[in-house]
């Protein structure tokens, strides 16, 4: 987790078999990704699938201005 340009960046990566070609996190039907995409929408964040070995995701959360 890092702070960058008014956002909080949360990155996740595992060492599993990876994601299939054309994977779309926004269309996934698993409970975990349904929760993550729902939360991302609610906080006006962005979720990106990161091409890495295994599964990789980057979640950017806008921080309130201080």
Order of alpha helices (4+ residues) and beta strands (2+ residues): beta-beta-alpha-beta-beta
